[in-house]
Amino acid sequence: MQLKCKRLPQEDGHCGWYETLPVAPRSTPLNGTVRADWVVLGAGLAGLAAARRIAELQPNASIALVDARRVGFGAAGRNSGFMVDLPHDLSSHDYTGDQRRDHQQIRLNRGAIDYMRTIVQRHNIACDWREQGKFHGAVEAHGLRALEAFSKGLHALGEPHQELDALAMKAATGSDFYRAGLHAPGCVLVQPAALTRGLGQTLPENVQLFEDSPVHNIEVGKPHRLTTDAGQLEAPRLVLTNNAYAAQFGQFGLKGRILPVYTYGSLSRRLSDNEQKELGGNESWGLIPADPMGTTVRRIGDGRICIRNSFTYNPNLRTSARRLARVRAVHQRAFERRFPMLPEVDMEYTWGGALCVTRNGGTPFGELAPGVFSAVCQNGLGLTRGTISGKLIAEYALGFESELLNIMLEQPQPVANPPEPILGMGVRSTLAWKERQAGKEL
């Protein structure tokens, strides 16, 4: 079986999380033929976790981890840095849904946080790890209703949280934009590119990391062969952790079931001491909109503010300079509405990144073909779901059993999408309608 990798990660703007890190050491691209016991395709959160966990469970095995770009450059380093512990269904009006499924999601998310916390502490990874929870904020009437529904959902789940009025939200964020809010204590905030890079730099000794090595062709067989610009990887076992880029693999039944949806972020310049004093509020916080289509905001400890909103359907897995310019203007307006006391603060970086979602929230987790395993599609929970799916696919492939693995195996498989162009028209019209409905929440 031959798989062609025609879509590969692109520049897609300048990601502030990555650009503000120190310059990385030189990469090690694949050169020549390398034989290993395992090859993991994609060095995002799932790939890093899978390679690490295989190495932990099989210390004498050789593992090759390969990525088209640098670790931290791709989607794993382009999100807003929320390690969410609670349900986070982007298709729901209030993030929650079926209680049993929500409880399962909480267990998976917290398993991911626990595993990641152990790694970060053991290796002293400098990623601005903050166990300070997250805010939800609302301003429109429908946002207030969604916030109330989320609170009721958390009550039903037995999850602690604090409801906040406008004054309490201003005290925390410095902004009087929000009419009401909620604080949930279990979320961890991180600098996502720093976390991802740190994970790549602290892999076990039996993991070889090959960066800047786009895979163009995969020959599935005995062994599997992955061909790059300057070399070839051979291994009897292959783990797919390339998320939205796996959507092109129709031979595994993934094509037509995965939706590559782009979202966009901007990072402001660093605020001056006077600007930070004028803003007030906590020096670091993260806020998720009550309406899933609204604006996510983070204030970073170094004095920057991150704005994230806007969704587009990009089946070609790239965006354009024109789109990024339009999004940057949307982000600037969202910033100015929330922080009118900071009139001269511009967005210094703007970027796009691919979410991998399915229409039913399902995930193609498991063995797709003999010796080919999948841990792709995190449905908007990249940091936590990516981490736990990578860890658990390693355990599944090696025959280990656990309650968390049983939960993952219970997750539904993705449903088939309508054919193009019907799919594209439907997704784009739905996204546009939801953004209009978001109103001031955007």
C-alpha positions as CSV (number, residue, x, y, z in Angstrom):
1,M,0.0,0.0,0.0
2,Q,1.4,3.4,-1.0
3,L,0.5,6.6,0.7
4,K,1.3,10.0,-0.8
5,C,1.8,12.9,1.6
6,K,0.9,15.8,-0.6
7,R,-0.1,18.2,2.1
8,L,2.7,19.3,4.6
9,P,2.9,22.1,7.2
10,Q,3.3,25.6,5.8
11,E,4.5,28.9,7.3
12,D,0.9,30.1,8.0
13,G,2.0,33.4,9.5
14,H,4.4,34.1,12.4
15,C,3.5,32.3,15.6
16,G,4.3,34.5,18.5
17,W,4.7,31.6,20.9
18,Y,7.5,30.1,18.7
19,E,9.0,33.4,17.5
20,T,9.6,34.7,21.1
21,L,11.5,31.6,22.1
22,P,15.3,31.6,22.0
23,V,16.8,30.3,18.8
24,A,16.7,26.5,18.8
25,P,19.8,24.4,18.3
26,R,20.4,23.1,14.8
27,S,18.0,20.3,13.8
28,T,18.9,16.8,12.7
29,P,17.2,16.0,9.4
30,L,17.0,12.4,8.3
31,N,19.9,11.4,6.1
32,G,20.3,8.0,4.5
33,T,18.5,4.8,5.6
34,V,17.6,4.4,9.3
35,R,16.1,1.2,10.6
36,A,14.2,1.2,13.9
37,D,11.7,-0.9,15.8
38,W,9.1,1.9,15.7
39,V,8.6,5.0,13.7
40,V,6.3,7.8,14.9
41,L,5.1,10.3,12.2
42,G,4.4,13.8,13.6
43,A,6.2,15.4,16.6
44,G,3.3,17.2,18.1
45,L,1.9,16.4,21.5
46,A,0.6,13.0,20.5
47,G,3.8,12.0,18.7
48,L,6.0,13.2,21.5
49,A,3.9,11.3,24.1
50,A,3.8,8.2,22.0
51,A,7.5,8.1,21.4
52,R,8.3,8.8,25.0
53,R,5.8,6.2,26.3
54,I,7.1,3.5,23.9
55,A,10.6,4.3,25.1
56,E,9.6,4.0,28.7
57,L,7.9,0.7,28.3
58,Q,10.5,-0.8,25.9
59,P,13.8,0.7,27.0
60,N,15.7,-1.6,24.6
61,A,13.7,-0.7,21.5
62,S,14.7,1.9,19.0
63,I,12.2,4.6,18.2
64,A,12.4,7.1,15.3
65,L,10.2,10.3,15.6
66,V,10.0,12.3,12.4
67,D,8.5,15.7,11.6
68,A,8.3,17.9,8.6
69,R,9.3,21.1,10.6
70,R,10.9,22.0,13.9
71,V,9.3,20.7,17.1
72,G,7.0,23.5,18.5
73,F,6.5,25.1,15.1
74,G,3.3,23.2,14.1
75,A,-0.2,23.0,15.6
76,A,1.1,21.8,19.0
77,G,2.8,25.1,19.5
78,R,0.1,27.3,17.9
79,N,-2.8,26.9,20.2
80,S,-3.7,29.1,23.1
81,G,-1.9,27.1,25.8
82,F,-4.9,25.8,27.8
83,M,-4.5,22.3,29.2
84,V,-8.3,21.9,29.8
85,D,-9.4,19.4,32.3
86,L,-13.2,19.8,31.8
87,P,-15.4,18.9,28.8
88,H,-14.8,21.2,25.9
89,D,-17.1,20.2,23.0
90,L,-16.8,23.0,20.4
91,S,-20.0,21.9,18.7
92,S,-22.0,22.4,21.9
93,H,-23.4,25.8,22.9
94,D,-22.0,25.5,26.4
95,Y,-19.1,22.9,26.0
96,T,-20.9,20.1,27.9
97,G,-23.1,17.3,26.8
98,D,-23.9,13.7,27.8
99,Q,-22.8,13.3,31.5
100,R,-21.2,9.9,31.1
101,R,-19.2,11.0,28.1
102,D,-18.3,14.3,30.0
103,H,-17.0,12.2,33.0
104,Q,-14.9,10.1,30.6
105,Q,-13.5,13.3,29.0
106,I,-12.5,14.7,32.4
107,R,-10.7,11.5,33.3
108,L,-8.8,11.5,30.0
109,N,-7.9,15.2,30.3
110,R,-6.7,14.9,33.9
111,G,-4.7,11.8,33.1
112,A,-2.9,13.9,30.4
113,I,-2.3,16.7,32.9
114,D,-0.9,14.3,35.5
115,Y,1.4,12.7,32.9
116,M,2.6,16.0,31.6
117,R,3.1,17.5,35.0
118,T,5.5,14.6,35.9
119,I,7.5,15.1,32.7
120,V,7.7,18.9,33.2
121,Q,8.8,18.6,36.8
122,R,11.3,15.8,36.2
123,H,13.1,17.6,33.4
124,N,12.5,21.2,34.7
125,I,11.0,22.2,31.3
126,A,10.6,26.0,31.2
127,C,7.2,26.4,29.7
128,D,5.5,28.9,32.1
129,W,3.5,26.1,33.7
130,R,0.7,27.7,35.7
131,E,-1.9,25.7,37.6
132,Q,-4.3,28.6,38.0
133,G,-7.5,27.4,36.2
134,K,-9.4,29.3,33.5
135,F,-12.1,31.9,33.3
136,H,-15.2,31.8,31.1
137,G,-16.5,35.2,30.2
138,A,-19.8,36.4,28.6
139,V,-21.1,39.7,27.4
140,E,-24.1,39.0,25.1
141,A,-27.5,37.7,26.3
142,H,-26.9,34.4,24.6
143,G,-23.4,34.2,26.0
144,L,-24.9,34.7,29.5
145,R,-27.3,31.9,28.8
146,A,-24.5,29.6,27.7
147,L,-22.5,30.5,30.8
148,E,-25.5,29.6,33.0
149,A,-25.9,26.3,31.1
150,F,-22.2,25.6,31.6
151,S,-22.4,26.3,35.3
152,K,-25.4,24.0,35.6
153,G,-23.5,21.3,33.7
154,L,-20.6,21.6,36.0
155,H,-22.9,21.4,39.0
156,A,-24.4,18.2,37.6
157,L,-20.9,16.7,37.1
158,G,-19.9,17.7,40.6
159,E,-17.1,19.9,39.4
160,P,-16.1,22.9,41.5
161,H,-16.3,26.4,40.0
162,Q,-17.0,30.0,41.1
163,E,-19.6,32.2,39.4
164,L,-18.4,35.8,39.0
165,D,-20.1,39.1,38.4
166,A,-18.9,42.0,36.2
167,L,-16.9,43.6,39.1
168,A,-15.1,40.3,39.9
169,M,-14.3,39.8,36.3
170,K,-12.8,43.3,36.1
171,A,-10.8,42.7,39.2
172,A,-9.3,39.6,37.7
173,T,-8.8,40.7,34.1
174,G,-8.6,44.5,34.3
175,S,-11.3,44.7,31.7
176,D,-14.9,45.8,32.2
177,F,-16.0,44.2,29.0
178,Y,-17.5,41.1,30.6
179,R,-20.9,41.2,32.2
180,A,-20.4,37.8,34.0
181,G,-18.0,35.0,34.3
182,L,-17.0,31.8,35.8
183,H,-13.7,30.4,37.2
184,A,-12.9,26.7,37.0
185,P,-9.7,25.7,39.0
186,G,-8.4,22.6,37.2
187,C,-7.0,24.0,33.9
188,V,-3.2,24.4,33.5
189,L,-1.9,27.3,31.4
190,V,1.4,26.9,29.5
191,Q,3.5,28.5,26.8
192,P,2.7,25.8,24.1
193,A,5.7,26.1,21.9
194,A,8.0,26.1,24.9
195,L,6.3,23.0,26.3
196,T,6.5,21.2,23.0
197,R,10.1,22.1,22.3
198,G,11.0,21.1,25.9
199,L,9.4,17.7,25.4
200,G,11.4,17.2,22.2
201,Q,14.7,18.1,23.9
202,T,14.1,15.7,26.8
203,L,13.2,12.5,25.0
204,P,14.6,9.2,26.2
205,E,17.9,8.1,24.8
206,N,16.4,5.4,22.7
207,V,14.3,8.0,20.7
208,Q,15.9,9.6,17.6
209,L,14.2,12.8,16.6
210,F,14.4,13.8,12.9
211,E,13.2,17.4,12.3
212,D,12.9,19.3,9.0
213,S,12.3,16.0,7.3
214,P,9.0,16.0,5.4
215,V,7.7,12.6,4.6
216,H,6.6,12.4,0.9
217,N,5.7,8.7,0.6
218,I,4.8,5.9,2.9
219,E,5.0,2.2,1.8
220,V,2.9,0.2,4.2
221,G,4.3,-3.4,4.5
222,K,6.9,-5.5,6.2
223,P,8.7,-3.3,7.1
224,H,6.9,0.1,6.6
225,R,9.1,2.6,4.6
226,L,8.8,6.3,4.9
227,T,10.7,8.4,2.3
228,T,11.9,11.9,2.9
229,D,14.0,14.4,0.8
230,A,17.3,12.8,1.9
231,G,16.6,9.5,3.4
232,Q,14.3,6.6,4.3
233,L,12.9,5.2,7.6
234,E,12.2,1.5,8.0
235,A,10.3,0.0,10.9
236,P,7.8,-2.9,11.5
237,R,5.5,-0.6,13.4
238,L,4.2,2.8,12.5
239,V,2.3,5.3,14.7
240,L,0.4,8.0,12.9
241,T,0.3,11.2,15.0
242,N,0.2,13.8,12.2
243,N,-3.4,14.9,13.1
244,A,-5.1,16.9,10.4
245,Y,-2.5,15.8,7.8
246,A,-3.7,12.2,8.2
247,A,-6.9,13.3,6.4
248,Q,-5.2,12.6,3.1
249,F,-4.8,8.9,3.8
250,G,-7.9,7.5,2.2
251,Q,-6.4,4.0,2.2
252,F,-6.9,3.9,6.0
253,G,-10.5,5.2,5.8
254,L,-9.5,8.6,7.2
255,K,-10.2,10.7,4.1
256,G,-13.7,12.1,4.2
257,R,-14.0,11.7,8.0
258,I,-11.6,14.3,9.4
259,L,-12.3,18.0,9.1
260,P,-9.3,20.3,9.0
261,V,-10.5,23.6,10.5
262,Y,-8.1,26.5,10.9
263,T,-8.2,28.9,13.8
264,Y,-6.1,31.9,14.3
265,G,-4.1,33.7,17.0
266,S,-2.3,37.0,17.6
267,L,0.2,38.0,20.2
268,S,0.6,41.7,21.2
269,R,3.8,43.5,21.8
270,R,5.0,43.5,25.4
271,L,3.1,46.0,27.5
272,S,5.2,48.7,29.2
273,D,5.2,48.9,33.0
274,N,2.8,51.9,32.8
275,E,0.4,50.0,30.5
276,Q,0.4,47.0,32.8
277,K,-0.4,49.3,35.7
278,E,-3.2,51.0,33.8
279,L,-4.6,47.6,32.9
280,G,-4.6,46.2,36.4
281,G,-6.0,42.8,37.2
282,N,-3.9,39.6,37.6
283,E,-0.6,39.4,35.9
284,S,-1.4,36.1,34.2
285,W,-4.8,34.6,33.3
286,G,-6.6,32.7,30.6
287,L,-10.2,33.3,29.4
288,I,-12.4,31.1,27.2
289,P,-15.6,32.7,25.7
290,A,-18.9,31.4,26.9
291,D,-19.8,31.1,23.2
292,P,-17.3,28.6,21.6
293,M,-17.1,30.9,18.5
294,G,-16.1,33.9,20.6
295,T,-12.7,35.3,21.5
296,T,-10.2,33.5,23.7
297,V,-7.9,35.8,25.6
298,R,-4.7,35.2,27.6
299,R,-2.6,37.6,29.5
300,I,1.0,36.3,29.7
301,G,3.4,36.7,32.6
302,D,5.9,38.5,30.4
303,G,3.3,41.3,29.7
304,R,1.9,40.2,26.4
305,I,-1.8,39.5,25.5
306,C,-2.9,36.7,23.2
307,I,-6.1,36.9,21.2
308,R,-7.6,33.9,19.4
309,N,-10.7,33.8,17.3
310,S,-12.0,33.1,13.8
311,F,-12.4,29.7,12.1
312,T,-12.1,28.8,8.5
313,Y,-12.4,25.5,6.6
314,N,-9.1,24.8,4.9
315,P,-9.0,21.4,3.3
316,N,-5.7,22.2,1.6
317,L,-4.1,22.8,5.1
318,R,-2.7,26.2,4.5
319,T,-3.9,29.8,4.7
320,S,-3.0,33.0,2.8
321,A,-1.3,36.3,3.6
322,R,-4.6,38.0,2.7
323,R,-6.6,35.9,5.2
324,L,-4.0,36.5,7.9
325,A,-4.2,40.3,7.3
326,R,-8.0,40.1,7.7
327,V,-7.8,38.0,10.8
328,R,-5.2,40.4,12.3
329,A,-7.7,43.3,11.9
330,V,-10.4,41.2,13.6
331,H,-8.0,40.4,16.5
332,Q,-7.1,44.1,16.8
333,R,-10.7,45.0,17.1
334,A,-11.4,42.3,19.7
335,F,-8.4,43.6,21.7
336,E,-9.5,47.2,21.6
337,R,-13.1,46.3,22.7
338,R,-11.7,44.5,25.7
339,F,-8.8,46.8,26.6
340,P,-9.7,50.4,25.6
341,M,-7.3,51.6,28.2
342,L,-4.5,50.3,26.0
343,P,-5.1,52.3,22.8
344,E,-1.6,52.0,21.2
345,V,-1.0,48.3,21.6
346,D,-0.7,46.5,18.3
347,M,-0.6,42.8,17.5
348,E,3.0,41.9,16.9
349,Y,2.5,38.3,15.6
350,T,-0.4,36.7,13.8
351,W,-0.7,33.0,12.7
352,G,-3.0,30.2,11.8
353,G,-3.0,26.6,12.8
354,A,-5.0,23.5,12.0
355,L,-7.6,22.0,14.3
356,C,-8.5,18.4,13.5
357,V,-12.2,17.7,14.3
358,T,-14.9,15.2,13.3
359,R,-18.7,15.9,13.0
360,N,-19.5,13.5,15.8
361,G,-16.5,14.1,18.0
362,G,-15.2,10.6,17.2
363,T,-11.5,9.7,16.9
364,P,-9.8,7.1,14.7
365,F,-7.8,5.6,17.6
366,G,-6.4,2.1,17.4
367,E,-4.8,-0.2,14.8
368,L,-5.7,0.8,11.2
369,A,-3.8,-1.9,9.5
370,P,-1.2,-4.6,10.6
371,G,1.4,-2.7,12.5
372,V,-0.1,0.8,11.8
373,F,-1.6,2.6,14.7
374,S,-3.5,5.9,14.9
375,A,-3.7,8.6,17.6
376,V,-4.9,11.5,15.4
377,C,-7.8,14.0,15.7
378,Q,-8.0,15.7,19.0
379,N,-11.3,17.6,18.4
380,G,-10.1,21.0,19.8
381,L,-8.3,19.6,22.9
382,G,-4.8,19.4,21.4
383,L,-2.8,19.7,24.5
384,T,-4.6,17.3,26.7
385,R,-6.2,15.0,24.2
386,G,-3.0,14.9,22.1
387,T,-0.9,14.0,25.2
388,I,-3.3,11.2,26.5
389,S,-4.0,9.7,23.0
390,G,-0.2,9.5,22.3
391,K,0.5,7.9,25.7
392,L,-2.4,5.4,25.3
393,I,-1.7,4.4,21.7
394,A,1.7,3.3,22.9
395,E,0.2,1.2,25.7
396,Y,-2.4,-0.2,23.3
397,A,0.2,-1.2,20.7
398,L,2.2,-2.9,23.4
399,G,-0.7,-4.8,24.9
400,F,-1.0,-2.9,28.2
401,E,-4.4,-2.4,29.8
402,S,-5.8,0.4,31.9
403,E,-9.1,2.1,32.7
404,L,-8.1,5.2,30.7
405,L,-7.3,3.0,27.7
406,N,-10.7,1.4,28.0
407,I,-12.3,4.8,28.0
408,M,-10.4,5.8,24.9
409,L,-11.4,2.6,23.1
410,E,-15.0,3.4,23.9
411,Q,-14.9,6.7,22.0
412,P,-16.9,6.6,18.8
413,Q,-15.2,6.3,15.4
414,P,-15.6,9.3,13.1
415,V,-18.7,9.4,10.9
416,A,-18.4,9.9,7.2
417,N,-18.7,13.4,5.8
418,P,-20.8,14.4,2.8
419,P,-18.8,14.7,-0.4
420,E,-17.3,17.9,-1.7
421,P,-18.4,20.5,-2.7
422,I,-21.4,19.9,-0.4
423,L,-19.2,19.5,2.6
424,G,-17.2,22.7,2.1
425,M,-20.3,24.7,1.5
426,G,-22.0,23.3,4.6
427,V,-19.0,23.8,6.9
428,R,-18.2,27.3,5.6
429,S,-21.8,28.5,5.9
430,T,-22.1,27.0,9.4
431,L,-18.9,28.7,10.6
432,A,-20.1,32.0,9.1
433,W,-23.5,31.8,10.7
434,K,-22.0,30.9,14.1
435,E,-19.6,33.8,13.9
436,R,-22.5,36.2,13.2
437,Q,-24.5,34.7,16.1
438,A,-21.5,35.2,18.4
439,G,-21.9,39.0,18.2
440,K,-19.8,40.9,20.7
441,E,-18.5,37.6,22.1
442,L,-16.3,37.6,19.0
